[in-house]
């Protein structure tokens, strides 16, 4: 299992467009993924779950991956989040 904390720096946070990109990427991997904010944990492969976090710019999220390609999953999502969802 790998955990990684990240700060959302894009203007939209994890709202519709970024959430769709996030889930599309997450679903390319076999590992399970959860995303946690200060008070909520959701399935990282569910667009409804991601959007229900209500995570906006400047908020910290924690990615929690478990599985055979967990490192690659975390690395890819980290790159996408840190680039402001510009790299897909």
Phi and psi restraints in degrees (range 20) as a CNS / XPLOR table:
assign (resid 1 and name C) (resid 2 and name N)
       (resid 2 and name CA) (resid 2 and name C) 1.0 -123.6 20.0 2
assign (resid 2 and name N) (resid 2 and name CA)
       (resid 2 and name C) (resid 3 and name N) 1.0 135.8 20.0 2
assign (resid 2 and name C) (resid 3 and name N)
       (resid 3 and name CA) (resid 3 and name C) 1.0 -119.8 20.0 2
assign (resid 3 and name N) (resid 3 and name CA)
       (resid 3 and name C) (resid 4 and name N) 1.0 140.4 20.0 2
assign (resid 3 and name C) (resid 4 and name N)
       (resid 4 and name CA) (resid 4 and name C) 1.0 -144.7 20.0 2
assign (resid 4 and name N) (resid 4 and name CA)
       (resid 4 and name C) (resid 5 and name N) 1.0 129.5 20.0 2
assign (resid 4 and name C) (resid 5 and name N)
       (resid 5 and name CA) (resid 5 and name C) 1.0 -92.7 20.0 2
assign (resid 5 and name N) (resid 5 and name CA)
       (resid 5 and name C) (resid 6 and name N) 1.0 136.5 20.0 2
assign (resid 5 and name C) (resid 6 and name N)
       (resid 6 and name CA) (resid 6 and name C) 1.0 -138.2 20.0 2
assign (resid 6 and name N) (resid 6 and name CA)
       (resid 6 and name C) (resid 7 and name N) 1.0 152.5 20.0 2
assign (resid 6 and name C) (resid 7 and name N)
       (resid 7 and name CA) (resid 7 and name C) 1.0 -106.5 20.0 2
assign (resid 7 and name N) (resid 7 and name CA)
       (resid 7 and name C) (resid 8 and name N) 1.0 129.3 20.0 2
assign (resid 7 and name C) (resid 8 and name N)
       (resid 8 and name CA) (resid 8 and name C) 1.0 -75.5 20.0 2
assign (resid 8 and name N) (resid 8 and name CA)
       (resid 8 and name C) (resid 9 and name N) 1.0 119.8 20.0 2
assign (resid 8 and name C) (resid 9 and name N)
       (resid 9 and name CA) (resid 9 and name C) 1.0 -111.6 20.0 2
assign (resid 9 and name N) (resid 9 and name CA)
       (resid 9 and name C) (resid 10 and name N) 1.0 -6.8 20.0 2
assign (resid 9 and name C) (resid 10 and name N)
       (resid 10 and name CA) (resid 10 and name C) 1.0 -78.6 20.0 2
assign (resid 10 and name N) (resid 10 and name CA)
       (resid 10 and name C) (resid 11 and name N) 1.0 153.2 20.0 2
assign (resid 10 and name C) (resid 11 and name N)
       (resid 11 and name CA) (resid 11 and name C) 1.0 -60.6 20.0 2
assign (resid 11 and name N) (resid 11 and name CA)
       (resid 11 and name C) (resid 12 and name N) 1.0 -33.0 20.0 2
assign (resid 11 and name C) (resid 12 and name N)
       (resid 12 and name CA) (resid 12 and name C) 1.0 -88.6 20.0 2
assign (resid 12 and name N) (resid 12 and name CA)
       (resid 12 and name C) (resid 13 and name N) 1.0 -9.8 20.0 2
assign (resid 12 and name C) (resid 13 and name N)
       (resid 13 and name CA) (resid 13 and name C) 1.0 62.9 20.0 2
assign (resid 13 and name N) (resid 13 and name CA)
       (resid 13 and name C) (resid 14 and name N) 1.0 -135.1 20.0 2
assign (resid 13 and name C) (resid 14 and name N)
       (resid 14 and name CA) (resid 14 and name C) 1.0 -109.0 20.0 2
assign (resid 14 and name N) (resid 14 and name CA)
       (resid 14 and name C) (resid 15 and name N) 1.0 52.2 20.0 2
assign (resid 14 and name C) (resid 15 and name N)
       (resid 15 and name CA) (resid 15 and name C) 1.0 -88.8 20.0 2
assign (resid 15 and name N) (resid 15 and name CA)
       (resid 15 and name C) (resid 16 and name N) 1.0 -164.1 20.0 2
assign (resid 15 and name C) (resid 16 and name N)
       (resid 16 and name CA) (resid 16 and name C) 1.0 -49.0 20.0 2
assign (resid 16 and name N) (resid 16 and name CA)
       (resid 16 and name C) (resid 17 and name N) 1.0 -62.4 20.0 2
assign (resid 16 and name C) (resid 17 and name N)
       (resid 17 and name CA) (resid 17 and name C) 1.0 -62.9 20.0 2
assign (resid 17 and name N) (resid 17 and name CA)
       (resid 17 and name C) (resid 18 and name N) 1.0 -52.2 20.0 2
assign (resid 17 and name C) (resid 18 and name N)
       (resid 18 and name CA) (resid 18 and name C) 1.0 -63.2 20.0 2
assign (resid 18 and name N) (resid 18 and name CA)
       (resid 18 and name C) (resid 19 and name N) 1.0 -35.5 20.0 2
assign (resid 18 and name C) (resid 19 and name N)
       (resid 19 and name CA) (resid 19 and name C) 1.0 -63.7 20.0 2
assign (resid 19 and name N) (resid 19 and name CA)
       (resid 19 and name C) (resid 20 and name N) 1.0 -40.3 20.0 2
assign (resid 19 and name C) (resid 20 and name N)
       (resid 20 and name CA) (resid 20 and name C) 1.0 -64.7 20.0 2
assign (resid 20 and name N) (resid 20 and name CA)
       (resid 20 and name C) (resid 21 and name N) 1.0 -42.5 20.0 2
assign (resid 20 and name C) (resid 21 and name N)
       (resid 21 and name CA) (resid 21 and name C) 1.0 -62.6 20.0 2
assign (resid 21 and name N) (resid 21 and name CA)
       (resid 21 and name C) (resid 22 and name N) 1.0 -46.4 20.0 2
assign (resid 21 and name C) (resid 22 and name N)
       (resid 22 and name CA) (resid 22 and name C) 1.0 -57.0 20.0 2
assign (resid 22 and name N) (resid 22 and name CA)
       (resid 22 and name C) (resid 23 and name N) 1.0 -50.5 20.0 2
assign (resid 22 and name C) (resid 23 and name N)
       (resid 23 and name CA) (resid 23 and name C) 1.0 -68.0 20.0 2
assign (resid 23 and name N) (resid 23 and name CA)
       (resid 23 and name C) (resid 24 and name N) 1.0 -38.5 20.0 2
assign (resid 23 and name C) (resid 24 and name N)
       (resid 24 and name CA) (resid 24 and name C) 1.0 -59.8 20.0 2
assign (resid 24 and name N) (resid 24 and name CA)
       (resid 24 and name C) (resid 25 and name N) 1.0 -44.3 20.0 2
assign (resid 24 and name C) (resid 25 and name N)
       (resid 25 and name CA) (resid 25 and name C) 1.0 -68.1 20.0 2
assign (resid 25 and name N) (resid 25 and name CA)
       (resid 25 and name C) (resid 26 and name N) 1.0 -47.1 20.0 2
assign (resid 25 and name C) (resid 26 and name N)
       (resid 26 and name CA) (resid 26 and name C) 1.0 -57.4 20.0 2
assign (resid 26 and name N) (resid 26 and name CA)
       (resid 26 and name C) (resid 27 and name N) 1.0 -37.3 20.0 2
assign (resid 26 and name C) (resid 27 and name N)
       (resid 27 and name CA) (resid 27 and name C) 1.0 -75.9 20.0 2
assign (resid 27 and name N) (resid 27 and name CA)
       (resid 27 and name C) (resid 28 and name N) 1.0 -4.8 20.0 2
assign (resid 27 and name C) (resid 28 and name N)
       (resid 28 and name CA) (resid 28 and name C) 1.0 -81.1 20.0 2
assign (resid 28 and name N) (resid 28 and name CA)
       (resid 28 and name C) (resid 29 and name N) 1.0 -9.6 20.0 2
assign (resid 28 and name C) (resid 29 and name N)
       (resid 29 and name CA) (resid 29 and name C) 1.0 -110.4 20.0 2
assign (resid 29 and name N) (resid 29 and name CA)
       (resid 29 and name C) (resid 30 and name N) 1.0 153.3 20.0 2
assign (resid 29 and name C) (resid 30 and name N)
       (resid 30 and name CA) (resid 30 and name C) 1.0 -80.2 20.0 2
assign (resid 30 and name N) (resid 30 and name CA)
       (resid 30 and name C) (resid 31 and name N) 1.0 -28.9 20.0 2
assign (resid 30 and name C) (resid 31 and name N)
       (resid 31 and name CA) (resid 31 and name C) 1.0 -62.1 20.0 2
assign (resid 31 and name N) (resid 31 and name CA)
       (resid 31 and name C) (resid 32 and name N) 1.0 150.2 20.0 2
assign (resid 31 and name C) (resid 32 and name N)
       (resid 32 and name CA) (resid 32 and name C) 1.0 -73.4 20.0 2
assign (resid 32 and name N) (resid 32 and name CA)
       (resid 32 and name C) (resid 33 and name N) 1.0 148.1 20.0 2
assign (resid 32 and name C) (resid 33 and name N)
       (resid 33 and name CA) (resid 33 and name C) 1.0 -139.2 20.0 2
assign (resid 33 and name N) (resid 33 and name CA)
       (resid 33 and name C) (resid 34 and name N) 1.0 131.8 20.0 2
assign (resid 33 and name C) (resid 34 and name N)
       (resid 34 and name CA) (resid 34 and name C) 1.0 -123.7 20.0 2
assign (resid 34 and name N) (resid 34 and name CA)
       (resid 34 and name C) (resid 35 and name N) 1.0 149.8 20.0 2
assign (resid 34 and name C) (resid 35 and name N)
       (resid 35 and name CA) (resid 35 and name C) 1.0 -124.6 20.0 2
assign (resid 35 and name N) (resid 35 and name CA)
       (resid 35 and name C) (resid 36 and name N) 1.0 133.1 20.0 2
assign (resid 35 and name C) (resid 36 and name N)
       (resid 36 and name CA) (resid 36 and name C) 1.0 -125.2 20.0 2
assign (resid 36 and name N) (resid 36 and name CA)
       (resid 36 and name C) (resid 37 and name N) 1.0 137.9 20.0 2
assign (resid 36 and name C) (resid 37 and name N)
       (resid 37 and name CA) (resid 37 and name C) 1.0 -112.3 20.0 2
assign (resid 37 and name N) (resid 37 and name CA)
       (resid 37 and name C) (resid 38 and name N) 1.0 -169.5 20.0 2
assign (resid 37 and name C) (resid 38 and name N)
       (resid 38 and name CA) (resid 38 and name C) 1.0 -56.2 20.0 2
assign (resid 38 and name N) (resid 38 and name CA)
       (resid 38 and name C) (resid 39 and name N) 1.0 -33.3 20.0 2
assign (resid 38 and name C) (resid 39 and name N)
       (resid 39 and name CA) (resid 39 and name C) 1.0 -131.6 20.0 2
assign (resid 39 and name N) (resid 39 and name CA)
       (resid 39 and name C) (resid 40 and name N) 1.0 10.3 20.0 2
assign (resid 39 and name C) (resid 40 and name N)
       (resid 40 and name CA) (resid 40 and name C) 1.0 -151.3 20.0 2
assign (resid 40 and name N) (resid 40 and name CA)
       (resid 40 and name C) (resid 41 and name N) 1.0 144.2 20.0 2
assign (resid 40 and name C) (resid 41 and name N)
       (resid 41 and name CA) (resid 41 and name C) 1.0 -127.8 20.0 2
assign (resid 41 and name N) (resid 41 and name CA)
       (resid 41 and name C) (resid 42 and name N) 1.0 131.9 20.0 2
assign (resid 41 and name C) (resid 42 and name N)
       (resid 42 and name CA) (resid 42 and name C) 1.0 -134.0 20.0 2
assign (resid 42 and name N) (resid 42 and name CA)
       (resid 42 and name C) (resid 43 and name N) 1.0 165.6 20.0 2
assign (resid 42 and name C) (resid 43 and name N)
       (resid 43 and name CA) (resid 43 and name C) 1.0 -68.0 20.0 2
assign (resid 43 and name N) (resid 43 and name CA)
       (resid 43 and name C) (resid 44 and name N) 1.0 121.5 20.0 2
assign (resid 43 and name C) (resid 44 and name N)
       (resid 44 and name CA) (resid 44 and name C) 1.0 -74.3 20.0 2
assign (resid 44 and name N) (resid 44 and name CA)
       (resid 44 and name C) (resid 45 and name N) 1.0 -4.1 20.0 2
assign (resid 44 and name C) (resid 45 and name N)
       (resid 45 and name CA) (resid 45 and name C) 1.0 -105.7 20.0 2
assign (resid 45 and name N) (resid 45 and name CA)
       (resid 45 and name C) (resid 46 and name N) 1.0 9.0 20.0 2
assign (resid 45 and name C) (resid 46 and name N)
       (resid 46 and name CA) (resid 46 and name C) 1.0 -112.9 20.0 2
assign (resid 46 and name N) (resid 46 and name CA)
       (resid 46 and name C) (resid 47 and name N) 1.0 120.4 20.0 2
assign (resid 46 and name C) (resid 47 and name N)
       (resid 47 and name CA) (resid 47 and name C) 1.0 -63.4 20.0 2
assign (resid 47 and name N) (resid 47 and name CA)
       (resid 47 and name C) (resid 48 and name N) 1.0 -37.4 20.0 2
assign (resid 47 and name C) (resid 48 and name N)
       (resid 48 and name CA) (resid 48 and name C) 1.0 -63.8 20.0 2
assign (resid 48 and name N) (resid 48 and name CA)
       (resid 48 and name C) (resid 49 and name N) 1.0 -43.4 20.0 2
assign (resid 48 and name C) (resid 49 and name N)
       (resid 49 and name CA) (resid 49 and name C) 1.0 -60.6 20.0 2
assign (resid 49 and name N) (resid 49 and name CA)
       (resid 49 and name C) (resid 50 and name N) 1.0 -48.5 20.0 2
assign (resid 49 and name C) (resid 50 and name N)
       (resid 50 and name CA) (resid 50 and name C) 1.0 -61.9 20.0 2
assign (resid 50 and name N) (resid 50 and name CA)
       (resid 50 and name C) (resid 51 and name N) 1.0 -45.8 20.0 2
assign (resid 50 and name C) (resid 51 and name N)
       (resid 51 and name CA) (resid 51 and name C) 1.0 -67.1 20.0 2
assign (resid 51 and name N) (resid 51 and name CA)
       (resid 51 and name C) (resid 52 and name N) 1.0 -29.9 20.0 2
assign (resid 51 and name C) (resid 52 and name N)
       (resid 52 and name CA) (resid 52 and name C) 1.0 -69.3 20.0 2
assign (resid 52 and name N) (resid 52 and name CA)
       (resid 52 and name C) (resid 53 and name N) 1.0 -15.0 20.0 2
assign (resid 52 and name C) (resid 53 and name N)
       (resid 53 and name CA) (resid 53 and name C) 1.0 -65.2 20.0 2
assign (resid 53 and name N) (resid 53 and name CA)
       (resid 53 and name C) (resid 54 and name N) 1.0 -30.0 20.0 2
assign (resid 53 and name C) (resid 54 and name N)
       (resid 54 and name CA) (resid 54 and name C) 1.0 62.2 20.0 2
assign (resid 54 and name N) (resid 54 and name CA)
       (resid 54 and name C) (resid 55 and name N) 1.0 35.6 20.0 2
assign (resid 54 and name C) (resid 55 and name N)
       (resid 55 and name CA) (resid 55 and name C) 1.0 -83.6 20.0 2
assign (resid 55 and name N) (resid 55 and name CA)
       (resid 55 and name C) (resid 56 and name N) 1.0 126.3 20.0 2
assign (resid 55 and name C) (resid 56 and name N)
       (resid 56 and name CA) (resid 56 and name C) 1.0 -116.1 20.0 2
assign (resid 56 and name N) (resid 56 and name CA)
       (resid 56 and name C) (resid 57 and name N) 1.0 175.7 20.0 2
assign (resid 56 and name C) (resid 57 and name N)
       (resid 57 and name CA) (resid 57 and name C) 1.0 -51.5 20.0 2
assign (resid 57 and name N) (resid 57 and name CA)
       (resid 57 and name C) (resid 58 and name N) 1.0 134.8 20.0 2
assign (resid 57 and name C) (resid 58 and name N)
       (resid 58 and name CA) (resid 58 and name C) 1.0 90.2 20.0 2
assign (resid 58 and name N) (resid 58 and name CA)
       (resid 58 and name C) (resid 59 and name N) 1.0 -9.1 20.0 2
assign (resid 58 and name C) (resid 59 and name N)
       (resid 59 and name CA) (resid 59 and name C) 1.0 -84.6 20.0 2
assign (resid 59 and name N) (resid 59 and name CA)
       (resid 59 and name C) (resid 60 and name N) 1.0 148.5 20.0 2
assign (resid 59 and name C) (resid 60 and name N)
       (resid 60 and name CA) (resid 60 and name C) 1.0 -90.3 20.0 2
assign (resid 60 and name N) (resid 60 and name CA)
       (resid 60 and name C) (resid 61 and name N) 1.0 134.6 20.0 2
assign (resid 60 and name C) (resid 61 and name N)
       (resid 61 and name CA) (resid 61 and name C) 1.0 -123.0 20.0 2
assign (resid 61 and name N) (resid 61 and name CA)
       (resid 61 and name C) (resid 62 and name N) 1.0 155.6 20.0 2
assign (resid 61 and name C) (resid 62 and name N)
       (resid 62 and name CA) (resid 62 and name C) 1.0 -119.3 20.0 2
assign (resid 62 and name N) (resid 62 and name CA)
       (resid 62 and name C) (resid 63 and name N) 1.0 125.9 20.0 2
assign (resid 62 and name C) (resid 63 and name N)
       (resid 63 and name CA) (resid 63 and name C) 1.0 -93.9 20.0 2
assign (resid 63 and name N) (resid 63 and name CA)
       (resid 63 and name C) (resid 64 and name N) 1.0 132.6 20.0 2
assign (resid 63 and name C) (resid 64 and name N)
       (resid 64 and name CA) (resid 64 and name C) 1.0 -128.3 20.0 2
assign (resid 64 and name N) (resid 64 and name CA)
       (resid 64 and name C) (resid 65 and name N) 1.0 109.3 20.0 2
assign (resid 64 and name C) (resid 65 and name N)
       (resid 65 and name CA) (resid 65 and name C) 1.0 -116.0 20.0 2
assign (resid 65 and name N) (resid 65 and name CA)
       (resid 65 and name C) (resid 66 and name N) 1.0 143.2 20.0 2
assign (resid 65 and name C) (resid 66 and name N)
       (resid 66 and name CA) (resid 66 and name C) 1.0 -143.8 20.0 2
assign (resid 66 and name N) (resid 66 and name CA)
       (resid 66 and name C) (resid 67 and name N) 1.0 121.3 20.0 2
assign (resid 66 and name C) (resid 67 and name N)
       (resid 67 and name CA) (resid 67 and name C) 1.0 153.7 20.0 2
assign (resid 67 and name N) (resid 67 and name CA)
       (resid 67 and name C) (resid 68 and name N) 1.0 -175.3 20.0 2
assign (resid 67 and name C) (resid 68 and name N)
       (resid 68 and name CA) (resid 68 and name C) 1.0 -70.2 20.0 2
assign (resid 68 and name N) (resid 68 and name CA)
       (resid 68 and name C) (resid 69 and name N) 1.0 -22.0 20.0 2
assign (resid 68 and name C) (resid 69 and name N)
       (resid 69 and name CA) (resid 69 and name C) 1.0 -121.4 20.0 2
assign (resid 69 and name N) (resid 69 and name CA)
       (resid 69 and name C) (resid 70 and name N) 1.0 32.0 20.0 2
assign (resid 69 and name C) (resid 70 and name N)
       (resid 70 and name CA) (resid 70 and name C) 1.0 -60.2 20.0 2
assign (resid 70 and name N) (resid 70 and name CA)
       (resid 70 and name C) (resid 71 and name N) 1.0 -40.4 20.0 2
assign (resid 70 and name C) (resid 71 and name N)
       (resid 71 and name CA) (resid 71 and name C) 1.0 -64.6 20.0 2
assign (resid 71 and name N) (resid 71 and name CA)
       (resid 71 and name C) (resid 72 and name N) 1.0 -45.1 20.0 2
assign (resid 71 and name C) (resid 72 and name N)
       (resid 72 and name CA) (resid 72 and name C) 1.0 -62.9 20.0 2
assign (resid 72 and name N) (resid 72 and name CA)
       (resid 72 and name C) (resid 73 and name N) 1.0 -39.5 20.0 2
assign (resid 72 and name C) (resid 73 and name N)
       (resid 73 and name CA) (resid 73 and name C) 1.0 -61.9 20.0 2
assign (resid 73 and name N) (resid 73 and name CA)
       (resid 73 and name C) (resid 74 and name N) 1.0 -50.7 20.0 2
assign (resid 73 and name C) (resid 74 and name N)
       (resid 74 and name CA) (resid 74 and name C) 1.0 -62.5 20.0 2
assign (resid 74 and name N) (resid 74 and name CA)
       (resid 74 and name C) (resid 75 and name N) 1.0 -43.5 20.0 2
assign (resid 74 and name C) (resid 75 and name N)
       (resid 75 and name CA) (resid 75 and name C) 1.0 -60.5 20.0 2
assign (resid 75 and name N) (resid 75 and name CA)
       (resid 75 and name C) (resid 76 and name N) 1.0 -45.0 20.0 2
assign (resid 75 and name C) (resid 76 and name N)
       (resid 76 and name CA) (resid 76 and name C) 1.0 -65.3 20.0 2
assign (resid 76 and name N) (resid 76 and name CA)
       (resid 76 and name C) (resid 77 and name N) 1.0 -45.6 20.0 2
assign (resid 76 and name C) (resid 77 and name N)
       (resid 77 and name CA) (resid 77 and name C) 1.0 -66.4 20.0 2
assign (resid 77 and name N) (resid 77 and name CA)
       (resid 77 and name C) (resid 78 and name N) 1.0 -35.6 20.0 2
assign (resid 77 and name C) (resid 78 and name N)
       (resid 78 and name CA) (resid 78 and name C) 1.0 -61.4 20.0 2
assign (resid 78 and name N) (resid 78 and name CA)
       (resid 78 and name C) (resid 79 and name N) 1.0 -45.9 20.0 2
assign (resid 78 and name C) (resid 79 and name N)
       (resid 79 and name CA) (resid 79 and name C) 1.0 -59.7 20.0 2
assign (resid 79 and name N) (resid 79 and name CA)
       (resid 79 and name C) (resid 80 and name N) 1.0 -45.0 20.0 2
assign (resid 79 and name C) (resid 80 and name N)
       (resid 80 and name CA) (resid 80 and name C) 1.0 -66.4 20.0 2
assign (resid 80 and name N) (resid 80 and name CA)
       (resid 80 and name C) (resid 81 and name N) 1.0 -45.1 20.0 2
assign (resid 80 and name C) (resid 81 and name N)
       (resid 81 and name CA) (resid 81 and name C) 1.0 -65.4 20.0 2
assign (resid 81 and name N) (resid 81 and name CA)
       (resid 81 and name C) (resid 82 and name N) 1.0 -46.0 20.0 2
assign (resid 81 and name C) (resid 82 and name N)
       (resid 82 and name CA) (resid 82 and name C) 1.0 -67.3 20.0 2
assign (resid 82 and name N) (resid 82 and name CA)
       (resid 82 and name C) (resid 83 and name N) 1.0 -22.7 20.0 2
assign (resid 82 and name C) (resid 83 and name N)
       (resid 83 and name CA) (resid 83 and name C) 1.0 -88.8 20.0 2
assign (resid 83 and name N) (resid 83 and name CA)
       (resid 83 and name C) (resid 84 and name N) 1.0 3.8 20.0 2
assign (resid 83 and name C) (resid 84 and name N)
       (resid 84 and name CA) (resid 84 and name C) 1.0 73.9 20.0 2
assign (resid 84 and name N) (resid 84 and name CA)
       (resid 84 and name C) (resid 85 and name N) 1.0 27.7 20.0 2
assign (resid 84 and name C) (resid 85 and name N)
       (resid 85 and name CA) (resid 85 and name C) 1.0 66.9 20.0 2
assign (resid 85 and name N) (resid 85 and name CA)
       (resid 85 and name C) (resid 86 and name N) 1.0 24.7 20.0 2
assign (resid 85 and name C) (resid 86 and name N)
       (resid 86 and name CA) (resid 86 and name C) 1.0 -86.3 20.0 2
assign (resid 86 and name N) (resid 86 and name CA)
       (resid 86 and name C) (resid 87 and name N) 1.0 -27.9 20.0 2
assign (resid 86 and name C) (resid 87 and name N)
       (resid 87 and name CA) (resid 87 and name C) 1.0 -100.1 20.0 2
assign (resid 87 and name N) (resid 87 and name CA)
       (resid 87 and name C) (resid 88 and name N) 1.0 120.5 20.0 2
